[in-house]
Amino acid sequence: MKIHRWARWAPVFALTLTAPAVALAAGLTWPANQVLPSFSAPAATLDVMDLTAAREDEAALFTTLKGLVNRTQPRIFTYDTAVRGQDGRYGWLNSLGLGYTDVADNWSLLSKYRSEVAGIVIYDTAVPDTLNLATTLAGLRDGVVASPELASRLTSAPYNLPILMDLRGRFTTKLQVYQYLYDNHWSQVTHRVLIGLAPGIKGFLRDYATATKMAVVWLDPRVAAEDSLLRKFLVAMPYGSGGIYMGWWPEEASGVQRVSEYGISTVASDFASNLTVFGGTSRAVNVKPVPNKPPLGNKIYITLILSDGDNLQYVEHLFKKLWDSPARGQVPIGWTISPAMLDAMPGVLNYLHATATPNDNLISGPTGLGYTYPNYWGNASHLDNYVALTGDYMNRAGLKVLTVWNKIDGATNTNVGNSFAYNAPSLLGLTAQNAGGGITVYNNLLPSQGLNATYCPTESSMISEINKAISGWNGTSPRFVSIQANPWEGNSIQSFVNVVNAFKGNGNIVFVRPDTYFQLMRESYLLPTDPSTVVKTYEAETTSYAASPFSHTVGRSSDNGWTANVSQDNAGMMLYGPYVSTFPAGPLSTTFKMKIDANTGTNDHVVTLDVRDATTGLVLTSFDVYRHQFKAAGVYQDFSLTYENVAGHQLEFRADYKDRAALNIDKVTTTTRLGQYEAEGAVVAHHAGRSSGDGWQASPSLDAAGHMVYGPYDAQVPVGNRKVTFRVKTDNNSLGAQVVATVDVRDNTTGAVLASMDLTSQQFAAAHQYQDFRLGFPQTALNRVLEYRVHFPRTATITVDRITLH
């Protein structure tokens, strides 16, 4: 893996965690319980210091001055060598609307803020690690660090700063320095954060260390004596509840692994310059929702991901240059960032949401709130806590996809994937850094894919990797291809545009955003495409990761579900229970995921599904399932029922087995809104027609004119411009402009038709082939009860497969 001078690999520290008594959403809080005020731009004006030509010891001095001054209110911003050639001096300041003034002489700021500086801590240039100890002491004693060469100037007029501590001649080795820090000052600083900073870095993150009064070390886990001392710090830090190691390591893998073993995340930030400024911007973040997904088809779906945005110094110094590219928005791209930006850079996060195009998708880099190897966490409950915290931050930051790292090519352990499935329920999917493209569904809830390609350096390498990943596709099922590229070598946003254009002539290839990508993958694997609507998923049988709440009179646990068959079982209840009383009031949908041994032959009635109010004894809804309603043998299929729930009543979900086939029920899922309605299911109703194969059919020879499909009286559609897709086929496309069906969306409360479309015979490209017809409509009021209807005029045979709300 290529590491550039300030291109490290990890997300930023979630700043609210420095004060454990403060709620996560309470705002940025420093260890001394000082709430950092937000800017009231343009009234607030920053002093901008240029450190690009400063001596190294001056950079250390002015950076710690910045941290001390910004501790209570952001007032100093620095322009340094990392910015040169990247985002420019004022890029983020202008975009965030922050006022600023250039400082002609950096020393003038020492005079301006002299009253806030208690004195100086002198470090020993003969023992470089004393700079880290001096930084720690300066934070604790409200001072700044000084080299021996600058000490005389600082103690003289006009500054007259007293010497708080002189470290010259006190130590001969780095171990002595950090042992002294541990013995005498570790008890005085927060244990939630430890900063790792190379002594050769004189500026950058030192402002943050000074502002937050954190211990600063530089210890190498590969060196036994240093590792032993490092472990003393780590064991005192909180395990799994937000413990953070900021900065970087002498060597990446050994460092990240070591703190992972202690339930601590690494935050690569050694060259971050202005966290004490960005953390003080407005905390309002207006998240953009996940857009409508296209209908799933037998296509090759490809998502392109730009790496490294999880790294805050990258976001500060390079990200905006890419974001400002005129080519951005032309093709779908996943942009990795850190969910901890919600605290550390909320203004920047809000700016990204505000300026994102429909093709820009913000996702999380490794591994959520911080860079960690979750396979190395030994305590399962602490890992669950960390994942839940990550899930909370991602949800509030508007991120639905996350990359899991376990070293550079390590696969995700099953227990880790299961933890994300249960403890971060708003996630649409995971990518894993181990390449290969393999897909795993954890706990039958959360899909994860090893990236097909990682860190592609050029557009030609992306094209090559895509060609490898799509070879051999037979067109009978969807294929999913994920390509990650890095921004450090030959890639630009135009590179992504060129990659997409290279496959423009292949109608089987669809490029999509990562969130859309995982929604399509979820649909392909019969998982809810919108996890936010899921109330509860119950396994039909007890598994290694979840106990089933159901009871059974027939059948047994087998083949990843609860199974009953003709040779071993009589008719009876395959499932009943769980008598749950905590589901929300109002319209709910409960979906049974089932498969059958054979869907040909006699169209037997094989099972009756129902939802029963066990409090009143009333069956709220029921549906008889017949053999031919299964689209294929041995393949799971969803059967959904909708009903009105009463708060506090006990719900029972039942499957009454009829002893006519071998059935397997995998799980039972209840949602507050179902976006897809099978025309032959129990969710919608019918005035004409009958179940036929995989749809609902009406024929002129058998049926009178009327609404062959209506319902489901959906009151859960969000306000906004919505679309509904009707998947329909006809037996005759040679009748010209004759209307063979009319589809519409109707407000059931007022009777108003919100949108309508006549489907003519000639609109069908072929007879006996399903075709999608999309109807847009305005949803202007919450809780409006909607119907999606198909009217049969008795012109030709019409079959409706499903209705999908977008």
VOGU-3710 file (C-alpha; in Angstrom, 3 decimals, decimal comma):
1> mkihrwarwa> 0,000/0,000/0,000  1,373/3,393/-0,918  1,678/5,912/1,884  2,277/9,513/0,895  3,816/12,041/3,220  0,511/13,032/4,768  -1,701/10,416/3,151  -2,483/8,141/6,074  -5,243/5,599/6,255  -7,937/6,131/8,858
11> pvfaltltap> -10,877/8,248/9,919  -10,780/11,101/12,382  -11,514/11,047/16,070  -15,091/11,759/17,089  -14,499/14,833/19,186  -17,536/14,581/21,432  -15,984/11,460/22,920  -13,328/13,455/24,782  -15,829/14,126/27,547  -17,686/10,925/28,457
21> avalaagltw> -20,302/12,730/30,500  -21,547/14,590/27,438  -24,121/12,994/25,140  -22,935/12,124/21,649  -25,107/14,746/20,033  -24,362/17,493/22,550  -21,739/19,230/20,438  -17,971/19,356/20,369  -16,738/19,161/23,944  -13,161/19,475/25,107
31> panqvlpsfs> -11,759/17,511/28,078  -12,184/20,462/30,426  -15,924/20,470/29,660  -15,589/23,624/27,588  -18,062/23,612/24,724  -16,322/25,029/21,675  -18,575/27,760/20,242  -19,655/27,586/16,635  -18,686/30,380/14,288  -21,224/33,087/13,653
41> apaatldvmd> -19,708/33,838/10,254  -19,146/36,339/8,764  -18,852/38,136/12,111  -16,129/35,758/13,264  -12,789/36,536/11,633  -9,826/34,171/11,617  -6,207/35,237/11,694  -4,478/33,268/8,913  -0,819/32,434/9,540  1,458/31,308/6,715
51> ltaaredeaa> 3,842/28,622/8,027  5,191/27,467/4,668  8,442/29,410/5,104  8,633/29,251/8,899  11,546/27,611/10,694  10,661/24,227/12,208  10,889/25,508/15,778  8,696/28,495/14,868  6,141/26,099/13,364  6,035/24,215/16,678
61> lfttlkglvn> 5,690/27,458/18,639  2,905/28,981/16,538  1,028/25,704/16,163  0,812/25,235/19,926  -0,179/28,906/20,228  -3,006/28,200/17,784  -4,179/25,246/19,865  -4,133/27,258/23,076  -6,017/30,197/21,545  -8,534/28,024/19,686
71> rtqpriftyd> -9,326/26,039/22,806  -12,119/28,429/23,732  -12,896/29,988/20,338  -11,440/29,311/16,869  -9,425/32,408/16,027  -6,266/31,218/14,236  -5,989/29,277/10,977  -2,698/28,136/9,442  -1,568/27,673/5,885  1,253/25,144/5,725
81> tavrgqdgry> 3,366/23,053/3,377  0,780/20,259/3,080  -1,655/22,656/1,436  0,750/23,888/-1,209  -0,330/22,560/-4,604  -3,503/21,041/-3,180  -6,654/22,854/-2,059  -5,022/26,249/-1,751  -4,856/28,680/1,102  -8,497/29,725/1,327
91> gwlnslglgy> -10,454/26,871/-0,287  -12,409/25,677/2,731  -12,583/29,097/4,373  -14,370/30,513/1,340  -16,645/27,516/0,882  -17,707/27,580/4,531  -18,252/31,334/4,494  -15,714/32,022/7,253  -14,222/35,463/7,618  -10,432/35,756/7,685
101> tdvadnwsll> -7,515/38,179/7,621  -3,955/37,416/6,565  -1,313/37,998/9,192  1,752/39,821/7,875  3,963/38,850/10,814  3,248/35,601/12,694  4,978/36,958/15,793  2,322/39,659/16,026  -0,187/36,990/17,063  1,940/36,155/20,079
111> skyrsevagi> 1,591/39,771/21,166  -2,128/39,812/20,317  -2,902/36,742/22,444  -0,151/37,177/25,063  -2,655/37,405/27,899  -3,831/33,846/27,197  -0,346/32,305/27,318  0,924/31,286/30,758  4,508/30,616/29,638  6,821/28,341/27,672
121> viydtavpdt> 7,947/24,711/27,902  11,464/24,296/26,491  12,239/21,031/24,728  15,660/19,455/24,302  16,778/19,322/20,656  19,326/16,630/21,623  16,442/14,313/22,592  13,779/14,893/19,906  10,990/13,086/21,787  11,015/15,816/24,432
131> lnlattlagl> 9,003/17,883/21,927  6,085/15,472/22,512  6,437/15,764/26,265  6,669/19,562/25,927  3,473/19,564/23,840  1,678/17,565/26,540  2,912/19,893/29,280  2,064/23,019/27,290  -1,527/21,828/26,989  -1,762/21,056/30,697
141> rdgvvaspel> -0,155/24,349/31,783  -1,728/26,711/29,221  1,592/27,362/27,554  3,434/27,016/24,259  6,488/24,972/23,301  9,831/26,584/22,583  13,184/25,444/21,262  16,303/26,497/23,200  17,066/28,891/20,344  13,730/30,708/20,764
151> asrltsapyn> 13,647/30,670/24,551  15,617/33,871/25,052  13,428/35,827/22,635  10,258/34,566/24,295  11,373/35,355/27,818  12,424/38,875/26,840  10,369/41,956/26,007  7,836/42,374/24,571  6,628/38,842/25,438  8,254/38,293/28,842
161> lpilmdlrgr> 6,968/34,716/29,028  7,995/32,730/32,086  9,560/29,276/31,766  6,987/26,718/32,907  9,417/23,817/32,506  12,841/23,307/30,938  13,405/19,771/29,654  17,033/20,237/28,567  19,434/17,684/30,040  16,762/15,719/31,875
171> fttklqvyqy> 16,641/12,689/29,555  18,981/10,691/27,378  16,543/8,234/25,691  13,031/8,322/24,313  11,912/5,612/26,740  12,901/7,839/29,655  10,812/10,645/28,163  7,640/8,605/27,816  8,091/6,751/31,095  8,290/10,158/32,793
181> lydnhwsqvt> 5,129/11,244/30,965  3,356/8,065/32,054  4,498/8,264/35,696  3,854/11,958/36,243  1,245/13,266/33,795  -0,839/10,393/32,353  -3,183/10,712/35,315  -3,755/14,381/34,475  -4,992/13,951/30,900  -7,964/12,232/29,285
191> hrvliglapg> -7,536/8,497/28,785  -10,055/8,444/25,973  -7,461/9,703/23,508  -3,747/9,145/22,999  -1,849/11,032/20,286  0,980/9,420/18,341  3,138/12,005/16,595  6,633/11,736/15,140  8,920/14,310/16,827  10,006/15,436/13,369
201> ikgflrdyat> 6,500/16,841/12,772  6,784/20,255/14,375  3,369/21,689/13,438  0,114/20,231/12,130  -1,677/18,111/14,786  0,171/19,740/17,711  -2,490/22,438/17,908  -5,099/19,769/18,565  -2,964/18,105/21,255  -2,457/21,439/23,009
211> atkmavvwld> -6,113/22,440/22,771  -7,435/19,143/24,111  -4,722/18,564/26,752  -3,796/15,124/25,445  -0,704/13,006/25,966  1,597/12,803/22,937  3,874/9,779/22,385  5,832/8,052/19,604  6,217/4,359/20,425  6,837/1,471/18,048
221> prvaaedsll> 5,014/-1,836/18,766  7,746/-3,691/16,858  10,331/-2,720/19,504  9,830/-4,802/22,650  10,672/-2,128/25,229  8,581/0,514/23,456  5,696/-1,932/23,018  5,736/-2,730/26,723  5,429/0,938/27,627  2,790/1,542/24,960
231> rkflvampyg> 0,657/-1,227/26,433  0,663/0,573/29,798  -1,050/3,526/28,143  -3,441/1,365/26,163  -4,644/-0,787/29,036  -5,787/2,354/30,858  -7,897/3,521/27,922  -11,599/2,658/27,485  -12,113/-0,598/25,608  -14,634/-0,435/22,795
241> sggiymgwwp> -16,491/2,715/23,823  -14,735/5,342/21,767  -11,076/5,015/22,762  -8,999/6,702/20,058  -5,330/6,796/19,048  -4,837/9,944/16,947  -1,904/10,698/14,671  0,030/7,836/13,109  2,431/4,966/13,654  6,070/4,171/12,852
251> eeasgvqrvs> 4,567/1,265/10,831  0,906/0,985/9,903  -0,087/-2,673/10,303  1,662/-3,321/13,612  0,319/-0,117/15,150  -3,283/-0,499/14,049  -3,274/-4,152/15,086  -1,883/-3,379/18,531  -4,546/-0,843/19,461  -7,252/-2,993/17,856
261> eygistvasd> -6,345/-5,682/20,379  -7,271/-3,142/23,076  -10,546/-2,097/21,414  -9,098/1,234/20,267  -9,343/2,850/16,816  -6,566/4,691/15,028  -7,227/8,125/13,585  -4,650/9,026/10,931  -4,282/12,752/11,444  -0,612/13,568/12,003
271> fasnltvfgg> -0,629/16,120/9,168  -4,107/17,522/9,877  -3,598/21,267/10,234  -6,780/22,915/11,459  -8,986/20,502/13,401  -9,319/23,150/16,123  -10,981/25,378/13,517  -13,111/22,895/11,594  -14,508/21,481/14,839  -15,952/24,897/15,654
281> tsravnvkpv> -18,079/25,319/12,545  -21,866/25,016/12,550  -23,084/21,651/13,776  -26,116/21,584/11,471  -25,788/18,788/8,890  -28,593/18,447/6,358  -28,301/14,862/5,154  -29,325/13,958/1,621  -31,531/10,848/1,407  -30,824/7,715/-0,595
291> pnkpplgnki> -32,258/8,228/-4,118  -34,688/5,924/-5,885  -33,089/2,792/-7,252  -33,766/1,452/-10,759  -35,669/-1,838/-11,148  -33,465/-4,888/-10,647  -32,727/-6,736/-13,870  -30,323/-9,322/-15,196  -27,579/-6,760/-15,639  -23,979/-6,207/-14,572
301> yitlilsdgd> -24,045/-3,510/-11,897  -20,753/-1,686/-11,312  -19,918/0,786/-8,567  -16,786/2,974/-8,549  -15,301/4,086/-5,222  -12,644/6,711/-4,501  -10,496/5,722/-1,517  -8,899/7,707/1,325  -11,602/10,279/2,106  -11,933/8,749/5,557
311> nlqyvehlfk> -8,616/10,509/6,307  -9,289/14,007/7,626  -5,973/15,458/6,543  -6,804/14,236/3,041  -10,222/15,892/3,295  -8,531/19,080/4,461  -5,726/19,171/1,903  -6,796/17,356/-1,289  -10,432/16,286/-1,247  -11,841/19,664/-2,263
321> klwdspargq> -9,590/19,869/-5,312  -11,214/16,655/-6,563  -14,688/17,711/-5,421  -14,391/20,957/-7,376  -13,623/19,116/-10,617  -15,931/20,202/-13,470  -16,300/16,492/-14,337  -17,896/15,670/-10,977  -21,517/14,607/-11,289  -21,236/13,173/-14,783
331> vpigwtispa> -20,979/9,568/-13,525  -21,821/7,785/-10,245  -18,970/7,802/-7,682  -18,714/6,685/-4,071  -16,679/9,188/-2,033  -15,219/7,749/1,182  -15,297/10,055/4,197  -15,416/9,600/7,967  -18,678/9,554/9,930  -16,752/11,333/12,702
341> mldampgvln> -16,858/14,444/10,509  -20,226/14,895/12,171  -18,210/16,160/15,148  -14,762/16,994/13,813  -15,693/18,788/10,568  -19,488/19,278/10,617  -19,395/22,335/8,381  -17,399/20,485/5,740  -19,747/17,480/5,963  -22,772/19,722/5,512
351> ylhatatpnd> -21,080/21,423/2,551  -20,514/18,061/0,867  -24,158/17,080/1,294  -25,324/20,501/0,085  -23,173/20,474/-3,062  -23,431/16,761/-3,921  -24,990/15,905/-7,274  -27,363/12,926/-7,702  -24,300/10,929/-8,837  -22,257/11,671/-5,684
361> nlisgptglg> -22,597/9,195/-2,824  -20,824/9,781/0,492  -19,817/6,509/2,176  -17,596/5,529/5,104  -14,000/4,460/4,866  -12,345/1,910/7,194  -13,739/0,814/9,586  -16,481/3,236/10,540  -15,813/5,703/13,327  -12,096/4,847/13,348
371> ytypnywgna> -9,514/2,760/11,511  -9,441/-0,597/13,247  -9,039/-4,290/12,470  -12,230/-5,682/14,038  -11,053/-9,299/13,647  -8,498/-8,528/16,367  -11,027/-7,390/18,959  -11,116/-10,124/21,578  -14,174/-8,924/23,469  -17,423/-9,445/21,537
381> shldnyvalt> -19,555/-7,114/23,660  -17,056/-4,278/23,274  -17,008/-4,834/19,515  -20,809/-4,659/19,508  -20,623/-1,342/21,392  -18,161/0,057/18,878  -20,265/-1,076/15,919  -23,398/0,436/17,479  -21,566/3,732/18,001  -20,360/3,613/14,390
391> gdymnraglk> -23,911/2,877/13,222  -25,264/5,862/15,125  -22,682/8,228/13,675  -23,143/6,876/10,150  -26,896/7,242/10,348  -26,673/10,852/11,499  -23,946/11,614/8,944  -26,060/10,175/6,116  -23,694/7,298/5,272  -25,165/3,900/4,337
401> vltvwnkidg> -22,126/1,933/3,108  -18,945/1,109/5,048  -15,569/-0,461/4,246  -14,224/-3,081/6,681  -10,461/-3,491/7,010  -8,588/-6,403/8,552  -5,056/-5,596/7,481  -4,690/-4,897/3,797  -6,084/-8,194/2,503  -7,808/-9,853/5,458
411> atntnvgnsf> -11,331/-11,198/5,058  -14,010/-10,262/7,583  -14,588/-12,812/10,349  -18,166/-14,061/10,601  -18,626/-12,702/14,133  -17,577/-9,246/12,922  -20,001/-9,281/9,984  -22,770/-10,503/12,268  -22,065/-7,664/14,685  -22,453/-5,079/11,930
421> aynapsllgl> -25,658/-6,785/10,774  -27,296/-6,518/14,194  -25,736/-3,420/15,725  -25,700/-1,076/12,710  -29,153/-1,788/11,238  -29,284/1,307/9,002  -26,393/0,067/6,831  -27,198/-1,007/3,289  -23,981/-3,004/2,858  -20,291/-3,476/3,556
431> taqnagggit> -17,303/-3,574/1,291  -14,267/-5,490/2,490  -10,714/-4,600/1,570  -9,814/-8,183/0,665  -10,269/-8,245/-3,100  -12,097/-10,874/-5,104  -15,723/-9,822/-5,343  -17,145/-12,567/-3,129  -20,512/-11,738/-1,522  -21,510/-12,830/1,990
441> vynnllpsqg> -24,825/-12,066/3,707  -24,293/-11,794/7,458  -27,096/-12,979/9,723  -29,281/-13,086/6,600  -29,531/-9,323/7,067  -26,487/-7,474/5,720  -24,660/-8,051/2,411  -20,885/-7,650/2,262  -18,608/-7,849/-0,748  -14,858/-8,142/-1,007
451> lnatycptes> -13,957/-5,397/-3,458  -13,321/-6,788/-6,934  -10,310/-4,491/-7,193  -8,507/-2,288/-4,661  -6,469/0,891/-5,134  -6,533/0,963/-8,920  -3,927/3,616/-9,779  -5,158/4,589/-13,256  -8,236/4,507/-15,439  -6,647/1,781/-17,575
461> smiseinkai> -6,270/-0,418/-14,500  -9,921/0,157/-13,612  -10,989/-0,848/-17,109  -8,803/-3,941/-16,973  -10,222/-4,993/-13,600  -13,803/-4,486/-14,805  -13,165/-6,630/-17,868  -11,823/-9,408/-15,629  -14,792/-9,166/-13,281  -17,465/-9,311/-15,990
471> sgwngtsprf> -15,964/-12,145/-18,009  -18,044/-15,306/-18,149  -21,325/-13,630/-17,203  -24,187/-15,671/-18,698  -26,932/-13,073/-18,439  -29,307/-15,196/-16,352  -28,853/-13,298/-13,068  -27,435/-9,958/-11,875  -23,683/-9,599/-11,333  -22,201/-7,060/-8,937
481> vsiqanpweg> -18,738/-5,530/-9,490  -17,082/-3,082/-7,074  -13,968/-1,158/-8,108  -11,898/0,987/-5,736  -9,408/3,552/-7,048  -6,946/5,763/-5,194  -6,525/9,504/-5,760  -2,749/9,710/-5,398  -1,387/8,553/-8,737  -2,949/8,801/-12,176
491> nsiqsfvnvv> -6,603/9,183/-11,274  -8,811/12,241/-11,531  -12,584/12,603/-11,653  -12,254/12,650/-15,428  -10,676/9,192/-15,084  -13,957/7,849/-13,706  -15,881/9,497/-16,542  -13,535/7,877/-19,062  -14,004/4,469/-17,442  -17,784/4,700/-17,664
501> nafkgngniv> -17,589/5,890/-21,273  -15,366/2,923/-22,141  -18,348/0,620/-21,497  -21,018/2,892/-22,931  -21,775/0,543/-25,820  -22,600/-2,411/-23,558  -26,281/-2,233/-22,670  -25,864/-4,979/-20,069  -23,608/-2,798/-17,887  -25,111/-0,269/-15,470
511> fvrpdtyfql> -22,911/2,019/-13,350  -24,549/2,970/-10,047  -23,743/4,685/-6,751  -22,642/2,409/-3,876  -25,897/2,868/-1,955  -27,953/2,025/-5,048  -25,566/-0,869/-5,710  -26,285/-2,439/-2,337  -30,019/-1,801/-2,624  -30,003/-3,778/-5,855
521> mresyllptd> -27,869/-6,471/-4,254  -30,282/-6,616/-1,314  -33,233/-7,027/-3,659  -31,392/-9,789/-5,502  -30,836/-11,589/-2,176  -34,447/-11,005/-0,999  -33,425/-8,540/1,707  -35,316/-5,305/2,534  -34,020/-2,573/0,251  -34,678/0,092/2,885
531> pstvvktyea> -33,401/-1,111/6,285  -34,841/1,990/7,973  -38,335/0,569/7,484  -37,557/-2,748/9,210  -39,298/-3,128/12,546  -37,981/-6,630/13,289  -36,625/-9,703/11,550  -37,189/-13,077/13,193  -35,434/-16,278/12,193  -37,832/-19,174/11,712
541> ettsyaaspf> -35,352/-21,479/13,459  -32,785/-20,937/16,195  -29,401/-20,093/14,679  -25,895/-19,554/15,997  -26,497/-15,803/15,926  -30,187/-15,481/16,840  -32,752/-17,382/18,872  -36,060/-17,925/17,092  -39,164/-16,803/19,030  -41,499/-19,132/17,117
551> shtvgrssdn> -43,212/-22,305/18,232  -43,981/-25,244/15,915  -46,336/-28,213/15,801  -44,824/-29,707/12,638  -41,428/-29,616/10,962  -37,825/-29,249/12,079  -34,789/-27,005/11,771  -33,067/-27,770/8,462  -31,515/-26,092/5,424  -31,134/-22,624/6,978
561> gwtanvsqdn> -34,791/-22,481/8,015  -37,782/-24,348/9,423  -38,781/-27,181/7,101  -41,803/-29,458/6,747  -42,372/-32,179/4,132  -45,031/-34,695/3,152  -43,114/-37,837/4,131  -42,300/-36,731/7,690  -45,083/-34,335/8,672  -48,837/-33,988/8,900
571> agmmlygpyv> -50,776/-30,779/8,378  -50,284/-28,260/11,162  -48,653/-25,028/12,248  -45,107/-24,728/10,920  -44,803/-21,425/12,785  -46,764/-19,536/15,382  -45,830/-16,742/17,766  -44,042/-14,646/18,958  -46,874/-12,627/20,573  -44,882/-9,414/20,290
581> stfpagplst> -46,561/-6,304/21,738  -43,934/-3,641/21,008  -44,515/-3,044/17,289  -45,649/0,469/16,281  -49,291/1,264/15,715  -50,553/1,750/12,186  -50,046/-0,018/8,874  -47,401/-2,745/8,887  -46,257/-5,359/6,402  -45,028/-8,794/7,422
591> tfkmkidant> -43,084/-10,850/4,884  -42,511/-14,603/4,996  -39,395/-15,712/3,101  -40,163/-19,221/1,781  -39,149/-21,791/-0,819  -40,803/-24,948/-2,178  -39,434/-28,250/-3,512  -41,412/-28,129/-6,796  -43,592/-25,491/-8,442  -44,978/-27,651/-11,277
601> gtndhvvtld> -47,788/-30,189/-11,361  -51,066/-29,837/-9,493  -51,630/-26,328/-8,182  -51,987/-27,464/-4,551  -52,826/-25,146/-1,695  -49,564/-25,575/0,261  -49,742/-23,140/3,193  -51,893/-20,394/4,674  -50,080/-17,379/6,077  -51,758/-15,017/8,489
611> vrdattglvl> -51,254/-12,284/11,051  -53,352/-12,664/14,188  -54,068/-10,156/16,941  -53,581/-12,472/19,908  -55,020/-9,847/22,266  -58,430/-9,873/20,574  -58,190/-13,240/18,829  -58,931/-11,652/15,429  -57,052/-12,632/12,266  -55,982/-9,289/10,792
621> tsfdvyrhqf> -55,036/-10,669/7,374  -54,471/-14,055/5,762  -53,268/-15,395/2,443  -53,524/-18,854/0,874  -50,338/-19,777/-0,995  -50,561/-22,200/-3,914  -47,787/-24,190/-5,585  -47,850/-22,220/-8,831  -47,365/-18,918/-7,033  -43,717/-19,860/-6,485
631> kaagvyqdfs> -41,698/-18,601/-9,449  -39,085/-21,348/-9,164  -38,379/-24,494/-7,177  -35,782/-24,356/-4,427  -35,469/-20,556/-4,536  -36,577/-18,294/-1,701  -39,469/-15,959/-2,450  -41,199/-13,281/-0,389  -44,905/-13,436/0,499  -46,140/-10,253/2,189
641> ltyenvaghq> -49,251/-9,367/4,168  -50,338/-5,871/5,231  -52,534/-4,967/8,167  -53,318/-2,285/10,735  -51,638/-2,817/14,100  -53,008/-1,576/17,411  -50,388/-0,321/19,867  -49,762/-2,721/22,737  -51,628/-5,651/21,174  -49,845/-8,982/20,846
651> lefradykdr> -49,094/-9,986/17,267  -48,791/-13,565/16,079  -47,373/-14,598/12,694  -48,517/-18,051/11,557  -47,825/-20,509/8,754  -50,452/-23,285/8,546  -48,851/-26,174/6,615  -51,238/-28,171/4,361  -49,069/-31,303/3,874  -48,911/-30,951/0,081
661> aalnidkvtt> -45,241/-30,041/-0,538  -41,859/-29,645/1,090  -41,620/-26,049/2,366  -38,849/-24,090/4,022  -39,381/-20,794/5,868  -36,184/-18,818/6,426  -37,334/-15,692/8,240  -40,270/-13,407/8,989  -39,689/-9,658/8,592  -42,010/-6,813/9,572
671> ttrlgqyeae> -41,627/-3,352/8,049  -43,387/-0,026/8,390  -43,468/0,403/4,633  -43,195/-2,114/1,830  -41,925/-0,659/-1,412  -42,681/-3,633/-3,645  -46,043/-5,307/-4,037  -46,514/-8,629/-5,791  -49,733/-8,471/-7,816  -50,711/-12,008/-6,801
681> gavvahhagr> -49,906/-11,407/-3,129  -52,158/-10,565/-0,225  -51,085/-6,916/-0,105  -53,278/-5,790/-2,998  -56,869/-6,686/-3,917  -58,709/-7,614/-7,124  -62,092/-7,106/-8,813  -61,162/-9,250/-11,819  -58,742/-12,014/-12,677  -56,864/-14,748/-10,879
691> ssgdgwqasp> -53,383/-15,840/-9,876  -51,441/-17,067/-12,905  -47,845/-18,189/-12,611  -45,803/-15,298/-11,250  -48,530/-12,640/-11,544  -52,225/-11,729/-11,552  -54,030/-12,193/-14,870  -57,318/-11,059/-16,388  -58,674/-12,254/-19,778  -61,567/-11,002/-21,967
701> sldaaghmvy> -62,988/-14,518/-22,194  -63,110/-14,990/-18,444  -63,428/-11,614/-16,781  -65,567/-8,506/-16,781  -63,973/-5,080/-17,025  -62,783/-3,702/-13,695  -59,799/-3,066/-11,487  -57,748/-6,231/-11,674  -55,351/-4,792/-9,047  -55,976/-2,160/-6,387
711> gpydaqvpvg> -54,643/-1,233/-2,966  -52,524/-1,481/-0,823  -53,746/1,714/0,891  -50,203/2,740/1,717  -50,022/5,569/4,282  -46,252/5,508/4,731  -45,075/7,265/1,546  -42,713/10,190/2,288  -43,509/13,646/0,993  -41,873/14,478/-2,337
721> nrkvtfrvkt> -42,002/13,616/-6,010  -42,494/9,852/-6,179  -42,678/7,253/-8,925  -44,412/3,907/-9,119  -43,518/1,202/-11,632  -46,108/-1,269/-12,944  -44,593/-4,446/-14,441  -47,137/-5,671/-16,995  -47,412/-7,936/-20,043  -50,105/-8,578/-22,670
731> dnnslgaqvv> -50,868/-11,421/-25,036  -51,458/-9,051/-27,962  -49,338/-6,069/-29,021  -50,855/-5,751/-32,508  -53,997/-3,781/-31,612  -52,482/-0,391/-32,369  -53,633/2,466/-30,152  -56,309/0,447/-28,355  -56,026/0,754/-24,573  -55,330/-2,610/-22,968
741> atvdvrdntt> -54,886/-1,334/-19,380  -54,961/1,884/-17,364  -52,664/2,400/-14,399  -53,110/5,123/-11,812  -52,295/6,381/-8,311  -55,327/7,327/-6,238  -55,782/9,140/-2,935  -58,181/6,807/-1,135  -59,259/9,482/1,349  -60,365/12,109/-1,183
751> gavlasmdlt> -60,903/9,870/-4,202  -58,611/12,085/-6,295  -56,506/10,403/-8,973  -52,994/11,816/-8,599  -51,598/10,384/-11,834  -52,873/8,118/-14,590  -51,611/6,481/-17,801  -53,356/4,512/-20,545  -51,288/1,560/-21,766  -51,911/0,925/-25,453
761> sqqfaaahqy> -51,236/-2,302/-27,282  -48,529/-0,730/-29,434  -46,571/0,448/-26,357  -45,593/-3,159/-25,666  -42,409/-4,080/-27,528  -43,433/-7,739/-27,689  -46,294/-9,992/-26,683  -45,969/-12,200/-23,607  -42,988/-10,221/-22,268  -43,065/-8,123/-19,121
771> qdfrlgfpqt> -42,444/-4,422/-19,550  -42,080/-1,632/-16,972  -44,335/1,433/-17,080  -43,418/4,244/-14,687  -45,841/6,816/-13,367  -44,736/9,926/-11,459  -46,915/11,600/-8,849  -46,584/14,318/-6,189  -46,871/13,178/-2,601  -47,776/16,407/-0,823
781> alnrvleyrv> -49,060/15,277/2,559  -47,922/12,894/5,250  -50,062/9,823/6,010  -52,081/10,158/2,817  -53,540/6,719/2,012  -52,572/5,707/-1,521  -53,768/3,076/-3,980  -51,847/1,818/-7,026  -54,414/0,471/-9,479  -54,524/-1,425/-12,768
791> hfprtatitv> -57,838/-1,204/-14,650  -58,704/-3,991/-17,078  -60,865/-2,742/-20,034  -61,400/-6,268/-21,447  -59,427/-5,614/-24,657  -56,615/-8,205/-24,328  -55,244/-10,567/-21,734  -53,202/-8,633/-19,168  -50,857/-10,013/-16,495  -49,415/-7,829/-13,732
801> dritlh> -46,239/-9,090/-12,066  -45,567/-6,458/-9,393  -45,876/-2,807/-8,458  -42,799/-1,031/-7,112  -42,824/2,301/-5,282  -39,731/4,505/-5,681
//
